[in-house]
Amino acid sequence: ELLFNAYHRKQILVPQLSAIFDESSRKDDEVFRLAVADLNLNNEILETEKITFSVEFVDGNNPFQAVQEGRNKIRQKCSKRTISSVEEGS
């Protein structure tokens, strides 16, 4: 995700991750969060930027819910990029 810093008039790359887990996969959620935290602490990988993330839980008996949540995440990211592009042009 690319964010625009109007004060410094430069673009900053902010890594954004999203994860969708079955409600019964709380352990997977914990592993995901620990992995992101480890990456954020490693200055050799990320010098100044930090990874942000979001986690959603879905009903494991409804596989279509995971697909719908994934589509919603993609739409949200696309709309944020469009808004950022419009703001950069002004």
N, C-alpha and C positions, 0 to 999 in steps of 0.2 A: 504494500500500500504506500503510495507516495503522498506525503503531506507537504504543504507549502508553508514556509515560514515567512510571512510578509515583512516582519521586522528586519530580518537580515537579507531578505530578497533572495533566498536560495532554497533549493529543494532538499528535503531530508528523507531518506529511506527509512521507514519504520516497518520492520517485519511483523506481520500479523498472522497468527495461526488460528485455526478453528478446528475443533474436534467434536465428533458426535459419537456418543457411547450408548450402549444398551444400559438400561437402568440397573441391571445386575452386575455391571462391569465397573464397580467403584474402584477396584484395584487398578484397572487400566487408566482411569482418571488420575489416580495418585501418581502412577508412573509417568504419565504425560506431564503433569505439573512439575514433578521433580526434574525431568529432562529439560524442560524450559528454564527452570530455575538454575540448573547447572550451566546451561548455555549462557544465560545472562550474567553469571558470575565469572565466566571465562573471558578475560580481556584480550586474549590472543585471537579469539574468534570474533567477538564484537567489541570494538574499541570504545565507542561512545553510544551506539544504539542499543536499545533493549527490545527484546521480543515481547510483544503483547499477545494475549490469546483469549479465546472464549471457549467455553465447554457447554455443550447441550446434551441432555439425556433424553432418550426416546424409549418407547415401549418395545421390548424385544419381540413381542408377538405381532407387531405391525411393521414389517420391513419398509412399507411405503412411507412411513413417517420419517425415517432416516433420509430417504430420497428427497422428500419435501423440505426438511430442515436444511439439507445441503443446497438445494436450489435457492432457498431464502437467503442463505449466507452469501452465495454468489451474487444474487441480485443486490444485496446490501453493499457489497464491495464495489460492484459496478456503479451503483448510484453515487457512492462516495467519491469515486474517481471522476465521475462526470461533474459533480459539484466542485471538486478541487480544480478541475480544468477550467471551468467557467470563472472561478475566483482568480485564477492565475492570469486570465486574459484581461481582467479589469484593472 
